[in-house]
């Protein structure tokens, strides 16, 4: 009897304990769920803070349509029939179009903030900003441009040091394009060249020592192209020459007002151009030069920032250079003006004129570029950009009859950008490029001209 009662008591206690444990477990799960919900809500509602050392973290995707990939203006009636395209190359003829997808991530860091409150090292930045492009209808033009950007800025009064370098490796086709019958329109082969396998490097270094009213600045710069495309002795095939420009010099500055200075500068430089042993018509335009430069820089007005340097360029070409004058005096000029018209309107003008060597290894040319851009912040989220560009390549200083060219390009573009949120934006753009011949007395001069339209739609996410 006692054993039976004990067994019933144990069963009752066991059942009660199971019920209590179930209730306790349910309450625990409920409390845990409430706490988890609060934690998730807190994470969602707390904005992510970008570290001070992270300058860039973004991803851009753009879809565009190019109606004239090779900038060719040659109609089929001017082409030889038939013609054979070299193995691995591509025929660059009129109006070959393509949809283009471009993916552009960017990651940039600045290590200076990690050094604490010190103000000597102001910038020590490194960025990787590739462009990955796919031409859906012209797969010979696919390329990946791996871009590395480095900048250093040190300020320790009265001395300042600055250095910038942009290094680009383009992973693209190793074959140049082929223009049947060697018919090239204005600027035609320059666009295709940018997509070929190569290394490009641009660097600038300066050290400045100054007091309140004067300063002395030593400078050096490099522009370098290492073309990795195949070289072939075929008419119409584009052989791209390695080339570079390196110079160094000094500027003396005197401040006429606290925010603006006049400068007097001198540069000594060297331009190199590769020669092709298989091409008897190929000549090197390698030269040395000296420049005497007058300039102005700073802010003459609160809303206007200017930087201008210009003056004579004294050239010295070798005896085999394809030029009419081995010791010409050319004009060199470079300018940038930025006008902040209102809190919502900015106008920027850029211009450069200088003597440079041909990418195809022929005669040197005089390169002129002027660019005008207007930026309007319509609302806090909507922005408008309008720009116009004029560019000229004048080869008439050369003495090769086949290179008597004077090519002009006119560009107008417009873009709209809309910020959907602080981290997401979309943009719409359109560009019109017109290549024109400026030489008189040429037969079928329209073969040197082209029209190109580009439209694009893109999105940008940034941290």
C-alpha positions as CSV (number, residue, x, y, z in Angstrom):
1,X,0.0,0.0,0.0
2,X,2.8,2.3,0.9
3,X,4.8,1.4,-2.2
4,X,1.7,2.1,-4.4
5,X,1.2,5.5,-2.8
6,X,4.9,6.3,-3.2
7,X,4.7,5.3,-6.9
8,X,1.7,7.6,-7.5
9,X,3.4,10.5,-5.6
10,X,6.6,10.1,-7.8
11,X,4.5,10.1,-10.9
12,X,2.6,13.2,-9.8
13,X,5.8,15.0,-8.9
14,X,7.4,13.9,-12.3
15,X,4.4,15.2,-14.3
16,X,4.4,18.5,-12.3
17,X,8.2,18.9,-12.9
18,X,7.7,18.3,-16.7
19,X,4.9,20.9,-16.8
20,X,7.0,23.4,-14.9
21,X,10.0,22.8,-17.0
22,X,7.9,23.2,-20.2
23,X,6.5,26.5,-18.9
24,X,9.9,27.7,-17.9
25,X,11.3,26.8,-21.2
26,X,8.5,28.5,-23.1
27,X,9.0,31.6,-21.0
28,X,12.7,31.5,-21.6
29,X,12.3,31.2,-25.3
30,X,9.8,34.1,-25.3
31,X,12.3,36.3,-23.3
32,X,15.1,35.3,-25.7
33,X,13.0,36.1,-28.7
34,X,12.1,39.5,-27.3
35,X,15.7,40.2,-26.5
36,X,16.8,39.1,-30.0
37,X,14.2,41.3,-31.6
38,X,15.4,44.3,-29.6
39,X,19.0,43.5,-30.6
40,X,18.1,43.1,-34.3
41,X,16.1,46.3,-34.2
42,X,19.1,48.1,-32.6
43,X,21.5,46.9,-35.3
44,X,19.1,47.8,-38.1
45,X,18.4,51.2,-36.8
46,X,22.0,52.1,-35.9
47,X,23.7,53.6,-39.0
48,X,27.0,52.0,-40.0
49,X,29.9,54.4,-39.4
50,X,32.7,54.4,-42.0
51,X,36.1,54.3,-40.3
52,X,38.1,57.6,-40.7
53,X,40.9,55.7,-42.5
54,X,38.5,54.3,-45.2
55,X,38.3,57.0,-47.8
56,X,36.5,55.0,-50.5
57,X,34.4,51.9,-50.6
58,X,32.0,51.8,-53.6
59,X,30.7,49.8,-56.5
60,X,29.5,51.3,-59.8
61,X,27.8,49.4,-62.6
62,X,27.1,51.0,-66.0
63,X,25.4,49.8,-69.1
64,X,26.1,51.8,-72.2
65,X,25.6,51.7,-76.0
66,X,28.4,52.8,-78.3
67,X,27.3,53.2,-82.0
68,X,30.8,53.5,-83.4
69,X,33.3,51.5,-81.3
70,X,36.3,52.1,-83.6
71,X,35.6,55.8,-84.4
72,X,35.7,55.0,-88.0
73,X,34.2,57.2,-90.7
74,X,35.1,55.1,-93.6
75,X,32.2,53.9,-95.8
76,X,32.3,50.5,-97.5
77,X,32.8,52.1,-100.9
78,X,36.3,53.2,-99.9
79,X,37.3,49.8,-98.6
80,X,39.3,47.3,-100.8
81,X,37.3,44.2,-101.8
82,X,38.1,41.7,-100.6
83,X,40.6,42.3,-97.7
84,X,42.1,39.9,-95.2
85,X,42.2,40.7,-91.5
86,X,45.5,39.7,-89.8
87,X,45.2,36.7,-87.5
88,X,44.1,37.8,-84.0
89,X,43.3,41.4,-85.1
90,X,39.9,42.9,-85.9
91,X,38.7,45.0,-88.8
92,X,37.9,48.5,-87.6
93,X,35.3,49.8,-90.0
94,X,32.5,52.2,-89.9
95,X,29.5,52.0,-87.4
96,X,30.4,48.8,-85.6
97,X,28.3,49.1,-82.5
98,X,28.1,47.3,-79.1
99,X,26.4,47.3,-75.7
100,X,29.0,47.7,-73.0
101,X,28.8,46.6,-69.4
102,X,31.4,48.2,-67.1
103,X,31.8,47.2,-63.4
104,X,34.0,49.6,-61.4
105,X,34.6,48.8,-57.7
106,X,36.8,51.1,-55.6
107,X,38.6,50.7,-52.3
108,X,40.7,53.5,-50.8
109,X,42.4,54.0,-47.5
110,X,44.3,56.9,-45.9
111,X,46.7,55.8,-43.2
112,X,47.4,59.3,-41.9
113,X,44.5,59.4,-39.4
114,X,45.9,56.2,-37.7
115,X,48.9,58.2,-36.5
116,X,46.8,60.3,-34.1
117,X,46.6,64.0,-33.8
118,X,49.9,64.8,-35.5
119,X,49.5,67.2,-38.5
120,X,52.8,66.7,-40.3
121,X,51.6,63.7,-42.4
122,X,48.3,64.9,-43.8
123,X,47.8,62.3,-46.5
124,X,49.1,58.8,-47.0
125,X,46.5,57.2,-49.3
126,X,46.3,54.1,-51.4
127,X,43.4,53.2,-53.7
128,X,42.5,50.4,-56.1
129,X,40.0,51.4,-58.7
130,X,39.6,48.9,-61.6
131,X,37.3,49.1,-64.6
132,X,36.1,45.7,-65.9
133,X,34.5,46.2,-69.3
134,X,32.6,43.7,-71.5
135,X,31.8,44.7,-75.2
136,X,28.9,42.3,-75.9
137,X,29.0,42.7,-79.7
138,X,32.7,43.4,-80.2
139,X,34.5,40.9,-77.8
140,X,37.9,41.9,-79.2
141,X,37.6,45.1,-77.2
142,X,37.0,43.5,-73.8
143,X,39.5,44.7,-71.2
144,X,40.2,45.0,-67.5
145,X,42.0,48.1,-66.4
146,X,43.6,47.7,-63.0
147,X,44.3,51.2,-61.5
148,X,46.4,51.9,-58.4
149,X,46.4,55.4,-57.0
150,X,49.0,56.6,-54.4
151,X,49.1,60.1,-52.8
152,X,51.4,61.5,-50.1
153,X,51.2,65.0,-48.5
154,X,53.6,66.2,-45.8
155,X,53.5,69.7,-44.2
156,X,56.2,70.8,-41.8
157,X,56.5,74.6,-42.0
158,X,58.2,76.0,-43.9
159,X,58.6,72.8,-46.0
160,X,55.9,70.8,-47.8
161,X,56.1,67.6,-49.8
162,X,53.6,66.1,-52.2
163,X,53.6,63.1,-54.5
164,X,50.9,61.5,-56.6
165,X,51.1,58.4,-58.8
166,X,48.5,56.7,-61.0
167,X,49.6,53.3,-62.2
168,X,47.4,51.3,-64.6
169,X,47.8,47.9,-66.1
170,X,45.3,47.2,-68.9
171,X,44.6,43.5,-69.5
172,X,43.3,43.5,-73.0
173,X,43.9,42.3,-76.5
174,X,47.5,41.9,-77.5
175,X,46.6,42.6,-81.2
176,X,46.1,46.0,-82.6
177,X,43.1,46.8,-84.7
178,X,43.4,46.7,-88.6
179,X,42.1,49.5,-90.8
180,X,41.6,48.2,-94.3
181,X,43.5,50.1,-96.9
182,X,45.1,52.1,-94.0
183,X,42.0,54.4,-93.9
184,X,42.1,56.1,-90.5
185,X,39.6,58.8,-89.5
186,X,40.4,61.6,-87.0
187,X,41.5,60.3,-83.6
188,X,40.3,56.8,-84.8
189,X,43.0,54.6,-83.3
190,X,43.3,56.4,-80.0
191,X,40.1,54.9,-78.5
192,X,41.1,51.3,-79.5
193,X,44.6,51.8,-78.1
194,X,43.3,52.5,-74.6
195,X,41.7,49.0,-74.6
196,X,44.9,47.2,-75.6
197,X,47.3,45.5,-73.2
198,X,49.7,48.0,-71.8
199,X,51.1,49.8,-68.7
200,X,50.4,53.5,-68.1
201,X,52.0,55.5,-65.4
202,X,51.5,59.2,-64.4
203,X,53.5,60.6,-61.5
204,X,54.1,64.1,-60.0
205,X,56.4,65.1,-57.2
206,X,57.0,68.5,-55.6
207,X,58.9,69.9,-52.6
208,X,58.2,73.5,-51.6
209,X,60.0,75.8,-49.2
210,X,58.4,79.1,-48.5
211,X,57.8,82.1,-46.2
212,X,54.9,84.6,-46.1
213,X,55.8,86.4,-49.3
214,X,57.8,83.9,-51.4
215,X,58.5,80.2,-52.0
216,X,60.7,77.9,-54.0
217,X,59.4,74.7,-55.4
218,X,61.2,71.8,-57.1
219,X,59.0,69.6,-59.3
220,X,59.2,66.4,-61.4
221,X,56.7,64.6,-63.6
222,X,56.4,61.4,-65.6
223,X,54.1,60.2,-68.4
224,X,54.8,56.7,-69.5
225,X,53.3,54.2,-71.9
226,X,54.6,50.6,-72.3
227,X,52.5,49.0,-75.1
228,X,52.4,45.2,-75.0
229,X,50.6,44.6,-78.4
230,X,52.1,42.6,-81.2
231,X,54.2,44.4,-83.8
232,X,53.5,43.4,-87.5
233,X,54.8,44.8,-90.8
234,X,51.3,45.1,-92.4
235,X,49.7,48.1,-94.0
236,X,46.7,49.2,-92.0
237,X,47.7,47.2,-88.9
238,X,48.2,49.5,-85.9
239,X,51.6,49.2,-84.3
240,X,51.6,51.1,-81.1
241,X,54.9,52.6,-80.0
242,X,56.3,52.8,-76.4
243,X,56.8,56.4,-75.4
244,X,57.3,58.6,-72.4
245,X,57.8,62.2,-71.2
246,X,59.9,63.0,-68.1
247,X,60.9,66.4,-66.9
248,X,62.0,68.3,-63.8
249,X,62.6,71.8,-62.8
250,X,62.0,74.6,-60.3
251,X,59.4,77.4,-59.7
252,X,60.1,80.7,-57.9
253,X,56.9,82.2,-56.5
254,X,56.0,85.6,-55.1
255,X,52.7,86.4,-53.4
256,X,51.1,89.6,-54.7
257,X,48.2,89.1,-52.3
258,X,47.9,86.6,-49.4
259,X,45.8,84.2,-51.5
260,X,47.6,84.4,-54.9
261,X,51.1,84.2,-56.2
262,X,53.0,84.9,-59.5
263,X,55.5,82.2,-60.5
264,X,58.6,81.9,-62.8
265,X,59.6,78.4,-63.7
266,X,62.0,76.4,-65.8
267,X,61.8,72.8,-66.9
268,X,64.3,70.4,-68.6
269,X,62.7,67.3,-70.1
270,X,63.1,64.4,-72.5
271,X,60.5,62.7,-74.8
272,X,61.2,59.2,-76.0
273,X,59.5,57.2,-78.9
274,X,60.1,53.6,-79.8
275,X,61.4,52.7,-83.3
276,X,60.2,49.8,-85.4
277,X,63.1,48.0,-87.1
278,X,60.9,46.3,-89.7
279,X,59.3,49.6,-90.9
280,X,61.6,51.8,-93.1
281,X,59.0,54.6,-93.0
282,X,59.2,54.7,-89.2
283,X,61.2,57.5,-87.6
284,X,61.9,58.4,-84.0
285,X,60.6,61.8,-82.8
286,X,62.7,61.5,-79.6
287,X,63.7,65.0,-78.4
288,X,65.0,67.0,-75.5
289,X,63.4,70.3,-74.5
290,X,63.6,73.2,-72.1
291,X,60.7,75.4,-71.0
292,X,60.5,78.9,-69.5
293,X,57.1,79.3,-67.7
294,X,55.3,82.2,-66.3
295,X,52.3,81.4,-64.0
296,X,49.7,82.5,-61.6
297,X,48.1,80.4,-58.9
298,X,45.8,80.8,-56.0
299,X,42.5,82.7,-55.4
300,X,42.3,86.2,-56.8
301,X,38.6,86.2,-55.6
302,X,36.9,84.1,-53.0
303,X,34.8,82.3,-55.6
304,X,37.6,81.8,-58.2
305,X,40.6,79.4,-58.0
306,X,43.2,79.6,-60.8
307,X,46.4,77.7,-61.7
308,X,48.1,78.7,-65.0
309,X,51.6,78.1,-66.4
310,X,52.7,79.0,-70.0
311,X,55.7,79.9,-72.1
312,X,58.1,78.9,-74.8
313,X,59.2,75.3,-75.4
314,X,62.6,75.0,-77.0
315,X,63.0,71.7,-78.8
316,X,66.1,69.7,-79.9
317,X,65.3,66.8,-82.3
318,X,67.9,64.3,-83.6
319,X,69.2,64.3,-87.2
320,X,66.8,61.5,-88.3
321,X,63.7,63.0,-86.8
322,X,60.8,63.5,-89.4
323,X,60.5,67.3,-88.8
324,X,61.0,70.4,-90.9
325,X,62.8,72.2,-88.1
326,X,65.1,70.3,-85.7
327,X,65.2,73.2,-83.3
328,X,61.6,74.6,-83.2
329,X,60.2,76.9,-80.5
330,X,56.7,75.7,-79.5
331,X,54.1,77.1,-77.1
332,X,53.4,75.2,-73.9
333,X,50.4,76.1,-71.8
334,X,48.4,74.5,-69.0
335,X,45.5,76.1,-67.1
336,X,42.7,75.2,-64.7
337,X,40.1,77.6,-63.5
338,X,37.3,76.7,-61.0
339,X,34.5,79.2,-60.4
340,X,32.1,78.5,-57.5
341,X,29.3,80.8,-58.8
342,X,26.8,79.9,-56.1
343,X,26.5,77.2,-53.4
344,X,24.8,75.1,-56.1
345,X,26.7,76.1,-59.3
346,X,30.3,75.3,-60.3
347,X,32.1,76.1,-63.6
348,X,35.5,74.5,-64.4
349,X,37.7,75.2,-67.4
350,X,40.8,73.2,-68.3
351,X,43.3,73.7,-71.1
352,X,46.6,72.2,-72.2
353,X,48.7,72.7,-75.3
354,X,52.0,70.9,-75.9
355,X,54.3,69.1,-78.4
356,X,54.1,65.3,-78.0
357,X,55.2,62.1,-79.9
358,X,52.8,60.0,-82.0
359,X,51.5,56.7,-80.6
360,X,51.9,55.2,-84.1
361,X,55.5,56.1,-84.3
362,X,55.2,58.6,-87.1
363,X,55.7,62.4,-87.0
364,X,55.3,64.3,-83.7
365,X,52.2,66.4,-83.3
366,X,50.9,69.5,-81.4
367,X,48.3,68.4,-78.9
368,X,45.6,71.0,-77.9
369,X,42.8,70.3,-75.4
370,X,40.2,72.6,-73.9
371,X,37.4,71.4,-71.6
372,X,34.5,73.4,-70.0
373,X,32.3,71.7,-67.4
374,X,29.2,73.1,-65.6
375,X,27.9,71.3,-62.5
376,X,24.5,72.3,-61.0
377,X,23.1,70.8,-57.8
378,X,19.4,71.1,-58.7
379,X,18.1,69.7,-55.4
380,X,19.7,67.8,-52.4
381,X,19.4,64.6,-54.4
382,X,19.5,65.7,-58.1
383,X,22.5,67.0,-60.0
384,X,23.1,68.1,-63.6
385,X,26.4,68.1,-65.5
386,X,27.0,69.7,-68.9
387,X,30.4,69.8,-70.7
388,X,32.0,70.6,-74.0
389,X,35.4,69.7,-75.2
390,X,37.6,70.8,-78.2
391,X,40.7,68.7,-79.1
392,X,43.2,69.1,-81.9
393,X,46.1,67.0,-83.1
394,X,48.2,68.9,-85.6
395,X,50.9,66.9,-87.4
396,X,51.9,69.6,-89.9
397,X,55.3,70.2,-88.2
398,X,56.4,66.8,-89.6
399,X,57.9,66.4,-93.1
400,X,56.3,63.1,-94.0
401,X,53.7,63.5,-96.8
402,X,51.7,60.5,-95.4
403,X,51.3,62.3,-92.0
404,X,50.1,65.7,-93.1
405,X,47.1,65.6,-90.8
406,X,45.2,68.2,-88.8
407,X,42.4,66.3,-86.9
408,X,39.8,67.9,-84.6
409,X,37.3,66.4,-82.2
410,X,34.3,68.2,-80.8
411,X,32.5,66.7,-77.8
412,X,29.3,67.6,-76.0
413,X,27.9,65.6,-73.1
414,X,25.2,65.8,-70.5
415,X,24.5,63.8,-67.3
416,X,21.9,63.5,-64.6
417,X,22.6,62.0,-61.2
418,X,20.1,61.2,-58.5
419,X,20.8,60.0,-55.0
420,X,18.2,57.5,-54.0
421,X,19.7,57.3,-50.5
422,X,23.0,58.4,-48.8
423,X,24.5,55.1,-50.1
424,X,22.8,54.6,-53.5
425,X,22.7,56.7,-56.6
426,X,21.7,56.4,-60.2
427,X,22.9,58.3,-63.3
428,X,22.0,58.8,-66.9
429,X,24.5,60.2,-69.5
430,X,24.9,60.9,-73.2
431,X,27.9,61.9,-75.2
432,X,28.3,63.1,-78.8
433,X,31.8,63.0,-80.4
434,X,32.4,64.5,-83.8
435,X,35.8,63.9,-85.5
436,X,36.6,66.3,-88.4
437,X,39.5,66.8,-90.8
438,X,40.9,70.4,-90.9
439,X,43.2,69.9,-93.9
440,X,42.3,71.4,-97.3
441,X,42.8,69.8,-100.7
442,X,42.4,66.2,-99.7
443,X,40.6,63.7,-101.9
444,X,37.8,61.9,-100.1
445,X,38.5,63.9,-96.9
446,X,35.3,62.5,-95.4
447,X,37.1,59.2,-94.8
448,X,39.0,61.0,-92.0
449,X,35.8,62.0,-90.2
450,X,33.4,60.2,-87.9
451,X,30.3,60.6,-85.7
452,X,29.8,58.7,-82.4
453,X,27.0,58.6,-79.9
454,X,27.2,57.1,-76.4
455,X,24.3,56.7,-74.0
456,X,24.6,55.1,-70.5
457,X,22.7,54.2,-67.5
458,X,24.5,53.4,-64.2
459,X,24.2,52.9,-60.5
460,X,26.6,53.6,-57.7
461,X,26.6,52.1,-54.2
462,X,29.0,53.6,-51.6
463,X,29.7,52.9,-48.0
